[in-house]
């Protein structure tokens, strides 16, 4: 299970890349079926669990997967 303190989350990106990452992440989230903004925010919430994970632990892995698609794999000039 990933946490925001993991090294893979310590990447620097431009605002353009951040926006592209946001859009692609929301698109892949919604591709699984109709979801409300409240569902998405609940799944991403860092306050649900005290261990630094998200409300839905799979979301951090999904986010990293989308980040690799937008930015390239971590450690390769991103």
Backbone torsions as a table, in degrees:
resi	resn	phi	psi	omega
1	UNK	NA	131.9	-179.3
2	UNK	-84.3	155.1	173.0
3	UNK	-135.3	158.1	-179.2
4	UNK	-62.8	-20.1	179.1
5	UNK	-78.5	-7.8	179.0
6	UNK	-63.8	144.3	179.3
7	UNK	-54.8	-30.8	-179.4
8	UNK	-63.3	-19.9	178.2
9	UNK	-91.1	0.5	-176.9
10	UNK	-98.8	49.6	179.5
11	UNK	-105.4	148.9	176.8
12	UNK	-102.0	137.2	178.4
13	UNK	-145.7	162.6	178.8
14	UNK	-79.3	166.4	175.2
15	UNK	-62.7	-35.7	176.9
16	UNK	-61.0	-46.5	178.5
17	UNK	-64.3	-39.0	179.1
18	UNK	-62.0	-42.3	179.3
19	UNK	-65.7	-44.7	178.6
20	UNK	-60.8	-41.0	178.7
21	UNK	-63.8	-44.5	178.2
22	UNK	-58.8	-50.0	-178.0
23	UNK	-60.6	-48.4	-177.9
24	UNK	-66.7	-35.5	178.1
25	UNK	-65.0	-45.6	179.5
26	UNK	-65.2	-38.5	177.7
27	UNK	-61.0	-45.5	-179.7
28	UNK	-68.8	-33.7	177.4
29	UNK	-63.1	-47.3	-178.2
30	UNK	-72.9	-20.5	179.0
31	UNK	-64.9	-19.8	178.9
32	UNK	-80.0	-6.9	-179.9
33	UNK	139.6	167.3	-179.5
34	UNK	-61.9	128.3	177.5
35	UNK	-140.1	148.2	177.2
36	UNK	-88.1	165.6	175.3
37	UNK	-61.0	-36.4	178.6
38	UNK	-63.8	-38.6	176.6
39	UNK	-61.7	-46.9	-179.7
40	UNK	-60.3	-48.1	-178.9
41	UNK	-64.5	-36.2	176.5
42	UNK	-65.2	-41.3	179.0
43	UNK	-66.1	-30.6	-178.6
44	UNK	-89.6	-13.9	-174.2
45	UNK	-53.7	133.3	178.4
46	UNK	-94.9	3.7	-177.7
47	UNK	-102.8	-5.3	-178.4
48	UNK	-69.0	-44.3	-178.4
49	UNK	-114.2	151.7	-178.4
50	UNK	-88.7	1.3	-175.1
51	UNK	-95.5	7.4	179.8
52	UNK	85.5	7.5	176.4
53	UNK	-92.0	174.1	-179.8
54	UNK	-93.1	168.5	179.5
55	UNK	-54.4	-38.9	172.8
56	UNK	-118.1	102.5	-174.8
57	UNK	-53.5	-27.4	-179.8
58	UNK	-66.2	-22.3	-176.9
59	UNK	-64.9	-34.4	178.9
60	UNK	-66.8	-39.6	175.6
61	UNK	-65.0	-42.7	178.6
62	UNK	-61.9	-40.3	179.3
63	UNK	-62.9	-44.0	178.6
64	UNK	-63.8	-37.5	178.7
65	UNK	-63.4	-44.2	177.9
66	UNK	-66.8	-38.3	177.8
67	UNK	-59.7	-42.1	178.0
68	UNK	-63.8	-34.4	178.1
69	UNK	-69.1	-40.3	-177.0
70	UNK	-79.1	-43.4	-171.7
71	UNK	-102.4	-14.4	-170.2
72	UNK	91.6	163.5	-178.5
73	UNK	-58.9	145.1	178.6
74	UNK	-56.4	141.0	177.6
75	UNK	86.6	7.3	179.8
76	UNK	-121.7	54.5	174.3
77	UNK	78.8	12.9	-179.9
78	UNK	-84.6	NA	NA
